[in-house]
Amino acid sequence: DSLAMSVLVEQVSDIQALSQVDGKQLAKCCEICMHNFKNGAADKKIYLRAAKEMGLSSTDVAGVVDSLSGLFIASCKKQMKQGNFKIFMETLQLPQGHTGIIYKYYAENVQSIRQTLQNHSKRLSSYKSLSWRLEIETSTRSLHHEVKPSFLLELQTEKMGEPHSELMQCDYSVLKNMCNELELALNELDSSHCRRMSTYIN
């Protein structure tokens, strides 16, 4: 649990948005957050209606709901016990009453959130392997002595225990661009934002 709490510390910058609303507004945002979990998506109409009721912008409402979602998801992913979750919340020095409101919604919905995350993870494909072959066309009837290399890639994935295979063909320039983009993505994994996001999806 100490490890889980240390991971949640990285969420503090996002959690600060929770200090910008009062208790009634926070409870409403918690309700919206739980609605999103149950329905699997955010409803813009609900955000607009709630923003009008609370006297906030829809962007502000979305920011608070996103912060709550990140906090709840990260806690569930790390198997945070309810008692330690409450202790962690108390260290954030939120406005009086905020900790109790957030803890109430977490304690009442933690099992359903975990079930939603489990169901979602079953729908995601996982990487298994990638094989490739270099093919070269050395000449044709119309063009002689012209080399045209291409790569045939076979991507193997698995979804809900079922294997899937995708064949792709590309030339060197396209493959090189793909490699460059993947290297950039790997470098981004060290950023605080990516470390934070990994707690949501892993």
C-alpha positions as CSV (number, residue, x, y, z in Angstrom):
1,D,0.0,0.0,0.0
2,S,2.9,2.4,0.6
3,L,4.0,1.8,-3.0
4,A,0.4,2.5,-4.2
5,M,0.3,5.7,-2.2
6,S,3.7,6.9,-3.6
7,V,2.3,6.3,-7.1
8,L,-0.8,8.4,-6.3
9,V,1.4,11.3,-5.3
10,E,2.0,11.8,-9.0
11,Q,-1.7,12.6,-9.3
12,V,-1.5,15.6,-7.0
13,S,-1.0,18.1,-9.8
14,D,-4.3,17.0,-11.3
15,I,-6.0,16.8,-8.0
16,Q,-5.5,20.5,-7.4
17,A,-8.4,21.2,-9.6
18,L,-10.6,19.8,-6.9
19,S,-9.7,22.8,-4.6
20,Q,-11.4,25.1,-7.1
21,V,-15.0,23.9,-6.3
22,D,-17.1,23.9,-3.2
23,G,-18.5,20.7,-1.5
24,K,-21.8,20.8,-3.4
25,Q,-20.1,21.2,-6.7
26,L,-17.6,18.5,-5.9
27,A,-20.4,16.0,-5.0
28,K,-22.1,16.7,-8.4
29,C,-18.8,16.1,-10.2
30,C,-18.4,12.8,-8.3
31,E,-21.9,11.8,-9.5
32,I,-20.9,12.6,-13.1
33,C,-17.7,10.7,-12.7
34,M,-19.6,7.6,-11.6
35,H,-22.1,8.0,-14.4
36,N,-19.2,8.0,-16.9
37,F,-17.8,4.8,-15.3
38,K,-21.2,3.0,-15.6
39,N,-21.9,4.2,-19.2
40,G,-18.3,3.9,-20.5
41,A,-18.3,7.4,-21.9
42,A,-18.8,11.1,-21.1
43,D,-22.0,12.8,-22.1
44,K,-21.4,16.4,-23.1
45,K,-25.0,17.3,-22.4
46,I,-24.6,16.3,-18.8
47,Y,-21.5,18.4,-18.5
48,L,-23.2,21.5,-20.0
49,R,-26.3,21.0,-17.8
50,A,-24.1,20.6,-14.7
51,A,-22.0,23.6,-15.5
52,K,-25.1,25.8,-15.8
53,E,-26.4,24.5,-12.5
54,M,-23.1,25.1,-10.7
55,G,-22.2,28.4,-12.3
56,L,-19.0,27.0,-13.9
57,S,-17.8,26.5,-17.4
58,S,-18.1,23.0,-18.9
59,T,-14.3,23.0,-19.2
60,D,-14.0,23.5,-15.5
61,V,-16.5,20.7,-14.8
62,A,-14.6,18.4,-17.2
63,G,-11.4,19.2,-15.4
64,V,-12.7,18.3,-12.0
65,V,-14.4,15.1,-13.4
66,D,-11.2,14.1,-15.1
67,S,-9.2,14.6,-11.9
68,L,-11.6,12.5,-10.0
69,S,-11.6,9.8,-12.7
70,G,-7.8,9.7,-12.6
71,L,-7.7,9.5,-8.9
72,F,-10.3,6.7,-8.7
73,I,-8.8,4.7,-11.5
74,A,-5.2,4.9,-10.2
75,S,-6.4,3.9,-6.7
76,C,-8.3,0.8,-8.1
77,K,-5.4,-0.2,-10.4
78,K,-3.0,-0.1,-7.4
79,Q,-5.4,-2.0,-5.2
80,M,-5.5,0.8,-2.7
81,K,-7.3,-0.1,0.4
82,Q,-10.1,2.2,1.5
83,G,-8.4,3.1,4.7
84,N,-5.2,4.1,3.0
85,F,-7.1,5.9,0.3
86,K,-8.6,8.1,3.0
87,I,-5.2,8.7,4.6
88,F,-3.8,9.7,1.3
89,M,-6.6,12.1,0.6
90,E,-6.0,13.8,4.0
91,T,-2.4,14.6,3.0
92,L,-3.6,16.7,0.1
93,Q,-4.9,19.4,2.3
94,L,-8.1,19.9,0.3
95,P,-10.8,22.3,1.5
96,Q,-12.7,21.2,4.6
97,G,-15.2,18.4,3.8
98,H,-13.7,17.5,0.4
99,T,-11.9,14.4,1.6
100,G,-15.1,13.0,3.2
101,I,-17.1,13.5,-0.1
102,I,-14.5,11.9,-2.3
103,Y,-13.9,9.0,0.1
104,K,-17.7,8.4,0.3
105,Y,-18.0,8.0,-3.5
106,Y,-14.8,5.9,-3.7
107,A,-15.9,3.5,-0.9
108,E,-19.4,3.1,-2.4
109,N,-18.3,2.5,-5.9
110,V,-14.8,0.9,-5.7
111,Q,-16.0,-2.6,-6.6
112,S,-18.0,-1.4,-9.6
113,I,-15.1,0.7,-10.9
114,R,-12.8,-2.3,-10.6
115,Q,-15.3,-4.4,-12.5
116,T,-15.6,-1.7,-15.2
117,L,-11.8,-1.6,-15.6
118,Q,-11.6,-5.4,-15.8
119,N,-14.2,-5.5,-18.5
120,H,-12.5,-2.8,-20.4
121,S,-9.1,-4.5,-20.3
122,K,-10.6,-7.6,-21.8
123,R,-11.5,-5.7,-24.9
124,L,-8.0,-4.4,-25.5
125,S,-5.6,-6.2,-27.9
126,S,-2.2,-7.1,-26.6
127,Y,1.1,-7.3,-28.6
128,K,2.6,-10.8,-29.2
129,S,5.1,-10.6,-31.9
130,L,6.2,-8.8,-35.1
131,S,7.9,-10.6,-38.0
132,W,9.2,-9.1,-41.3
133,R,10.6,-10.0,-44.7
134,L,12.5,-7.9,-47.2
135,E,11.3,-8.3,-50.8
136,I,13.1,-6.9,-53.7
137,E,11.9,-6.6,-57.3
138,T,15.0,-6.4,-59.4
139,S,13.5,-5.8,-62.8
140,T,10.3,-5.9,-64.9
141,R,9.6,-6.0,-68.6
142,S,9.3,-2.3,-68.8
143,L,12.0,-1.3,-66.4
144,H,15.4,-3.0,-66.1
145,H,18.1,-2.7,-63.5
146,E,15.8,-0.9,-61.0
147,V,15.7,-2.2,-57.5
148,K,12.4,-1.7,-55.6
149,P,12.7,-3.0,-52.0
150,S,9.7,-3.4,-49.9
151,F,8.9,-4.9,-46.5
152,L,6.2,-7.4,-45.6
153,L,5.3,-7.2,-41.9
154,E,3.1,-9.6,-39.9
155,L,1.8,-8.3,-36.6
156,Q,0.6,-10.9,-34.1
157,T,-1.8,-9.7,-31.4
158,E,-4.2,-11.4,-28.9
159,K,-7.6,-10.3,-27.8
160,M,-9.6,-12.1,-25.1
161,G,-7.4,-15.2,-25.6
162,E,-8.0,-15.2,-29.4
163,P,-4.9,-14.7,-31.7
164,H,-5.1,-12.1,-34.5
165,S,-2.7,-11.5,-37.4
166,E,-2.4,-8.4,-39.6
167,L,-0.3,-8.3,-42.8
168,M,1.2,-5.0,-43.9
169,Q,3.4,-4.0,-46.8
170,C,5.4,-0.8,-47.0
171,D,8.6,0.7,-48.6
172,Y,11.7,1.8,-46.7
173,S,10.6,5.4,-46.3
174,V,7.3,4.5,-44.7
175,L,9.0,1.9,-42.4
176,K,11.7,4.4,-41.4
177,N,9.0,7.0,-40.5
178,M,7.2,4.3,-38.4
179,C,10.4,3.6,-36.5
180,N,11.0,7.3,-35.9
181,E,7.5,7.8,-34.5
182,L,7.8,4.7,-32.3
183,E,11.2,6.0,-30.9
184,L,9.6,9.3,-30.1
185,A,6.7,7.5,-28.3
186,L,9.2,5.4,-26.3
187,N,11.1,8.5,-25.3
188,E,7.8,10.1,-24.1
189,L,7.4,7.2,-21.7
190,D,9.8,8.8,-19.3
191,S,7.7,12.0,-19.0
192,S,5.6,12.6,-15.9
193,H,2.4,12.7,-18.0
194,C,3.0,9.3,-19.5
195,R,3.8,7.8,-16.1
196,R,0.6,9.2,-14.8
197,M,-1.4,7.9,-17.7
198,S,0.1,4.5,-17.4
199,T,-1.6,4.1,-14.0
200,Y,-4.9,4.6,-15.8
201,I,-4.5,1.9,-18.5
202,N,-2.1,-0.7,-17.1
